[in-house]
């Protein structure tokens, strides 16, 4: 619906441009026929030009120097789900269109009733309809409606001649077109003024042709005859509210043909409109300027991104053979994004997803396409892939951490970061998991825990079940996440990283722990060969009491890995 609103606003803007141009430069000229086609061209341009798009290709800088951001990074404090303003606006617009359509239909039916109620006589292609004395003479396509008892034979001849000019020139089409445009642009007050200008110019045309034989008598006829009322905006009435202007134009000298240059001025104005409002940029990576780390395209999404900007990013990825989607976007009252889901599918079967939701505005994340060793890689990250070193999240003591694989619908985030040699994924606990979050021995909110940058974190402890309840009471019944930052670092730990290239690696500081996969003893190579997507949980045990059952093999700690199959 945003695209429709954009189209309507552009269409209304072009209508205003043509109307202002006509009012200030052309209305006082006697180029009536040219003015007619100018005004009709304005209606046609307002329909077609908003659909015209000019694409401009812009060469991108290397990824280390260039980052395309959809909006300046900014934090917000709103915590209320945003109101979907597009729905009521769309409903209001449709109601307006319905009201104007009903009005148009009522006029047509009333006009049909009036024509059918009078005595009609066909003469050639025209049908003359006699109407009550109070009716103002008017024409509508091949019908000419007039009150025969209201005029002398001479006056009636002039009135009918005037209406024949309208019918022979097809002026009713102009009036119908304006009314149809008014249905779709009812919110634009200038469209009604536009219709008045069209009707006014048509009367100037008919007056100029009819008054050639007796200009003075024709003007006298317009002045002395009282105005009737028929209330139809679709017809060309003989009498109307701008009779004074018609008389002025009848006595005006013919405009110098040299002044026709004014019509040419509209073209640079239209060109400027299209260049300013209908130009989109496509970022292209120049092969000779490709960055050394192989990043071809990197885009940033943050809480201030608009729907139009998200759509633009989808287009950029589509040009590179990647189907990128954003859905379930929620915003707070400040319009900032508090929740979003994104998925991608590459042309070679690659796929992935990212999701985040909460009450606070989201932190920035990035999606990028890079080429490494001749293969294309697509990934999400929370920092620039060109500069972020691999970050290892350390799981300490005998605490259990549930690993949510990429693409999990319950996962709050699935973040990738890269260095020159490997890609490491940091998996954050499920949204319906732990309810207590502690950073450096201080209880904090979930938002504060997830707002930490990976390079600030020394370790993450995840406690569940009875252990969490015994240590933290009811507050920890759903689990506890304990984060130790590098600033508040305590003790040493083992370092486990889950590699998105389907390896799991272990930094043991020179000590070899006991590794159990689904209860079976395994070596580090077998652990490295595990697919992260197959892992259900990782449990690291270092407490001596808890490693006692494992004997000497468990003296350096025990790593228990449970796969989804186990």
N, C-alpha and C positions, 0 to 999 in steps of 0.2 A: 504493500500500500504506500510505502514511502516513495517508490518510483512514480506512482500515479500522482501523488501530491506534488512531487517535483515537476512532473510534466504539466500539471494544471497551472502551477505558479509561473512556469516559463511561458506557457500559452497566454496567460493573462498579461504577462509583461510585454509580450509582442503586440497584443491588442492595444495596450496603453501607449506603446511607442507609435503605432500607426495613427491612433486617435490624436495624440498631441501634435504629431507632424501635420496632420490634416488641419487641425484647428488653427495652428499658428502660421502655416505657410500656404495652404491651398484653399481654405474655405472662402476667401474673398476673391478668388480668381473665378473666371467664367469658363474654365475648362471642365464643364459639367460631366461630359462623357468620360474624360480621362479620370476625373475625381471618382466617378462611379467604380471604374475598374481598379483604382487605387485602393478604395475601401474594401472591395471584394478580395483583392489580393492580400490585404491585411488579415482578413478572416482565414484565408487559405494558409497564409504563412504561420498564423498562430496554431494551426492544426499540425503542420508538417515540420517546421523548423525545430521544435523541441525534440523531435525524434532523431535529428541529425547529430552525430557525434564525431568529433575530430580527435583522432588518437595521435599523441605525440610521444615518440620514443626518446627516453632520456637514458644516457649511458650512466651506469652505476659505478661508483668508486669501489675499490677493493673492500672486502668485508671488514678488514681491520680499520678502515677509515670511514666506512659508510654504514649507517644503520637507518633504515626507514622506520619511523615511529608513527603510529596512527594518531598520537596525541601526546602533549607534554606530560611527563610523569608527575603525578600529583596524588596526594593522599586525601581521603575524605573521611568524614565522621558519621555520615548518615547510616542508620542501621535498620531503616524501614524499607520494605520491598517497594520498588518503584511502581508508580501508577502508569498503566499502559495508556498513554494519551492518544495513541493512534486509533484505538477502537472508537472512543467517543467522537473524534474528529471525522473518522470515516462514516460513522452513523449520521452525524450532523450533515455532512456533505450529501449523502444519499437521500436524506429527508428533504433537503433543499431541492435536489434534482427531481424528486417525486412531486413536490408541491408545484414547481415550475412546469413539469410535464402535464399535471392535471389542469393547470391554468391554460396551457396551450391547447389541450384537448377540448376544454370547455369553450374556448374561443372558436375553435373549428366547428363544434357542434352548433353553437349559437349562430354562427355565420351561415351554416347549412340550413338551419331552420328559417332564417330571415330570407334567404334566397328562394327557398321552396314555398314560402308563404305569399310571395308576390307573383303578379302576372308576368310571364316571361315571353319574349319574342326573339327568335334566332334570326340573325342577319349575317350570313356568311359564317365566319368562324366565331363570331361574338354572340353572346346571349344577353339581351337587355332585360333587366328585371325592374318592374315598377314597385316602388316602396312607399310607405306612408310619408306624409308631408314633412314630418319631423326628422326624417333620416337624411344624413349628410351623404351626398353622392360619393361613391367609391367604386373601385374596380378590384377584382380578385381573379387573377389568371384571365380566363375568357369571359368572365361575368362582369357586367357593368350595372351597378345598382343605383337608381336615381328616383327622386320624387317628382313625377311629371307636373303636378299642380303647383310647384313652388317657383317655377321660372317662366319667363316669357319665352316664346319660341326662339328668339335670338340668343337669350341667355342660356337656354337649354342646349342649343347647338354648340356654344363655347364649352359648356361643362362636359358634354359628351365627347367633344374633340379632345379635351384635356385627358379624360379617362382612356380614350383610345390610344393615346401616346403611351400610357402606362401598360396597357395590355399588349400592344405591338412590341414594346421594348422588353417584355418579360420581367417587369419590375417587381412582380409579386414574388419571384424567386429570391430576390435580394432580401425582401422583408421576412420570408420564411427562414432563410439561412441565418439571419440575425437572431430570430427567435429561438432557433435550435441551438445556436451558440450560447445564447443567454441561459438555456437550461443547464448546460455543462459548466458555465462560468457565472452562475448566479451570485456567487460570493464576490465577484468583481464589479464594483459599482460603475466602472467605466464602460462595461459592455452595454449598459442601458443608454449611456450617452452616445456610444458608438451607433446603436440602432437609430437613435434620433438623428444623428448626422447623415446616416444612409437615407432615411426617409426625407430629410430636408433637401438633400442633393437631388433625389429623384423628382421632387416637386419643382426644383429649379429647371430640370431638364424638360419636364412637361410644360411648364409655363413658357419657357423660351420658344417652344415649337408652336403652342396654341396662340400666343399673343401676336404673332407676326402680322396678321391681317388688321387687328384693331387693338393696339396695346393699351390705349386710354380706356376704352370700353371694358376691356378685360380686367384692368385694375379696379375700375368702378364696381364691377360685378363682385370681386372678392371683398371689397370694403363694405358694400351696402347690404350684403346678404348675411343674415344672422347665422351663427354657427349651430349646426345640429349636433347630435350625439349618437355615435354608434358604438363606441368603446372597443373597437377591434384594432389591435396593434399589428395585425397581419395584412391590412388592406392599405390601398393608396387613396385616401380621402381627398376630395377637392378642397374642403375647408379644413384648416388646422390652426394650431396655436402660433405658428410662425409665419402668418400671412404678411406681417410687416417686413420680415426679411425677404420674402418672395417679391414684394413690390420693389424693395431696394435693389435686388438683383436684376429685376426686369429693366430698371432704368440705368443700370451700371454699364459703362462702356466695356466693350469686349477686351479681354486681357491680351497684352502683347504676347505673341507666340514665343518670344525670347524667354519669357518667364517659365517656360516649360522645363528649364534646367533644374528647377526645384525638385522635380520628381527623382532626379538622379541622386540626390543627397541621401535618400533612404537606404541605398545599397551599402555604403560604408557603415551606416548605423547598424544595419542588420548583420553585417560581417563582424563588427565589434561585439555585438550581442552573442553571436555563435562562438567566437573565440573566447569570450570571457566566461560564458556559462556552459558551453557544450564541449569543452576540451578536457580530455582525460589523459593522464600521463601513464606510460608503461615503462617500467625500469628494466633496462637490458644490461646484462653483464658482458662487457667487452672481453673477448678471449685473451687479447694481448695484455689486458689489465687485470686478469683474474688474480685473486689474492693467493698468497702462498699456501694458505691452509686449506684451499679448495672450497671455500664457502661461496656458493653461487648467488644465493638470495637469502636474506635474513630480515624478518619482519617482527616488530614488537607490538604486542597487544597489552594495553593497560586499562585501568578502570574508566578512563575518559573516552575510550573508543566508541564512535557512533556506529549505527547499523550500516550506514553508507560506507564507512571506512572498512568495516569488516567485509562487506561485499566486494570492495575494491581489492582486498588481499586475496579473496577467493579467486578473482579474475587473474591476478598475477601468477598464482600457483597453477591455475588451469592452463596457462600458456606454456608451462613447463611440464605438462602431462601429469600433474598431481591434482586429484580431486580433494580440495580442502573444504570442510564444512564447519560452521559455527551454529549451534542450536541451544535451546533452553537458556537464552540470555536473560538474566534478571537484573534489575537495576533498583537502586534506592531512590528516595525522593529528590536527590540531587542529580539524578541521571547517571550515576556512576555504577559500573558493573559490579555486582556482588556474587554473581554465579554465571558460569559459562561452560559449555561442553564443546570440544573440538575433536574432529577425526580427520584423518587423511588416508588416501589410497593412492599409491604410486602406479605408474604404468607397467612396472615389473613385479607387481604383487605386493609391494611393501604396504604396510598399514600400521596405524598407531592411533592413540587417542590421548586426550588431556581433558581433565575436568576439575573444576574448583567451584565451591559454593560456600556460602556463609552469610553473615549479617554485615560484615565490613567490606569495603571496596577491595577488589582483588589486587594482589601484587602483580607487577608486570611479568609477562612471560614471553618467550620468543618461539617462533617456528622457522626452521631454516632448511634449505636444500644445499648439500655440499657434495663434492666429488672427492673420494678418497680411493687411491689405488685403482682408478678407472671405474669405480662403482659409485652410483648415486646413493646418498643417504639423506633421509628426511628425519628430523628430530624436533622435539620440543625442549626448551630449556628455560631457566630462570635468569640466565645471564648470557651475554654475547658468546656464541660458540667460538668466536675468533680469539677470545681472551681468557676464558674461564678454565682454570686447571681442574684436573680430576679431583673430586671431593669424596672422601671415604667417610661414611657414617659408622661409628664404632658402637657395637652393642655389648654392654659390659655385664659382668657378674652372671648370676644364674637367672637371668631374666629372659622372658620369651617375647620375640618380636614377630608379629604376623606380617608377612610380606604380601602386599597387594599388587599383583602383576599389572603391567600396563594394559589399559583398556578396561580395567575393572570398573563396573558402574558404580560401586560403592566407594571407590577410591577418591580421596579429596584431591590429591595431586599425584602426578607421575612425572618426575622432572629428569631431564637428561642434561649432562654437561660433558664437555670433551676436552681432551688435550691432543697433542700431536700423535699419540700412540694408541689411545684407547677411549672407549666411551663408557662412562659409569652411570648407572641409574640410582637415584635415591628414592626409595619407596616410603611414602608416609602413611601412617596408620589409618585404617578405615574410619569414615566419618561417624559411624555408629559404634565405634570402639571406645577408647579411653575417655573418661570424663574429667580427669584431673591432670593438670599440666604443671610441671615444676621446672624452672630454669635457675640453675645455680642455687638450689635450696630455697627458692622463693616461688610460691604459687602464683601462676599467671593464667590469663585467658587463652583459649585455643588460638585466637587470632594472633596474640603475641608470640606464641610458640611457632606458628607457621610463618610469621613475618621475618624470622631469623634467616639471614643469608647463609648458605651452606658453608662458606669459608669461615664463619664465626663459630661453627659447632665443633666441639671436640668429641662428644659422644652423645648417644641417645640410649636411655634405658627404658624398656617397656615391661611393666609388671602387670600381670593379670591374675584372675582367680583369687583363691584364698590368701595367697601371699600379699596381694594388693590390699585386700580387705583387712588382714591382720596388721599391716603396717600403717595404713592410712584411714581405716574405719570405713564408714558408709561413703565418704567422698571418693574413695578409690574402688568402689564395688564394680564399676565398669572398666576398670583398668587405669593405670597411671603411666604417663610419659614423663621421664626425667631427662632433662637436657642439661648437659654440662658444656658451657662455652669454653673456648680456648683461654679466655681471661680467668675463668673459674675452674680451670683444669685440676683434677685430683687423680693421683695414681696413674697406673698404666693400664693398657687394655689391648685386647686383640682387635684386629682390624679386618672386617669382612666387607668385600665389595661385590656387588652383583653387576656383571658386565652385560650390556644389552646385545653384545655380539655372541650371546649364549655361553658365557663362561662365568663361573663363580670363583673368585680368588681370595686368598687368605694371607694376611700379613701377621706372622707369629712372633716377630722380634727374635728369630733364631730358635724358638722353642716349638716343638711339634706336639700339638694337642691330639687327643683321640677324636677321630671323626666317625660319626655314626649316621648312615643314611637309611632311613626307615628301619632302624634297629640293627642294621648290618654294618660291621666295621668296614671302613673305606679309607683310601689314601687321598692325598691332596689332589692328585690328577683326576680321580673319579669325581671329586667335588667340583673341580674346575670345568669338567665336561657337562655338568648339569645345566639344563635350560632354565633360566630364571622363571619362565612362565610356568614351569612344572613344580616350583617350590611353594609349599603351603606355609611352612614356618621354619625359623632358625632359632635354636635355643643354645646359648653359650653359657657353660657352667665353669666357674673358677673357684667357687667356695669349697674349701677342703672337705667339709662335712659332706657336701653333696657329691664330690668327686670320689669319696672313699669307696663306694660300691664298685667303682671301675678299676680299683687296684692301681698298680704302678703305671698302667697305660694312661690313666686319667690324671697323673700328677701334674701335668702341664695344662690341664683344663680339658673340657669335653665340648665338642660341637655336635649338637643333635639336629639333623636336618630331616624334616618330614615333607615328603613330596605329596602331591595331590593323589597319586596312585596308592601311596601308603596309608 
